[in-house]
């Protein structure tokens, strides 16, 4: 399956967005709440409906960039955040084509939507997009989605996990993520998430990785 812009446009057109929590992610909200510098530049790639951006805007963060490959999605986000004084910029495009540098890149169900063959490129691109000392933070699934044990927690992407061999979403586990992130970044935190939403409890890792 080619996970192209057309693929994601179709999912948004059809409202087939089972990954959407319809709220800011609690672990990310908790992390944002302890940030003191509200002028830090933040990038949220594969941003989806951008509940995190809405929360950041409400709390006075002044430099938030949203990026997604789906024009259907981003056109809606421009309407949502498009007032003249908005501090939120919306980019339609491929993550791997983005430019600029940021203090913080936020990971939330974007990594798991990429073909696993792109994971090394993802870390390399995150490194490129971060200022020295900048951080890649967020959530990663600590589970398999295909051929998983019947004892595994239920899929939190119900509309994507049915009848789609191989994904998305694509799962993974802590040690493989550690090896991947350490290729370019310094891991500060990589641990089970204690405040996931209930459908994802026990299946998420929270991580902070810093560009040296």
Secondary structure, DSSP 4 states (H G I P E B T S, - for coil): ----HHHHHHHHHTT--TT--SS--HHHHHHHHT---TT--EEEES-TT-HHHHHHHHTT---EEEEES-HHHHHHHHHHH-STT--EEEEES-GGG--S-EEEEEESSSGGGS-GGGHHHHHHHHHHHEEEEEEEEEEEE-B-SSS--TTSPPPS-HHHHSS-TT-SS--B-HHHHHHHHTTTSEEEEEEE-SS--GGGTTSEEEEEEE--
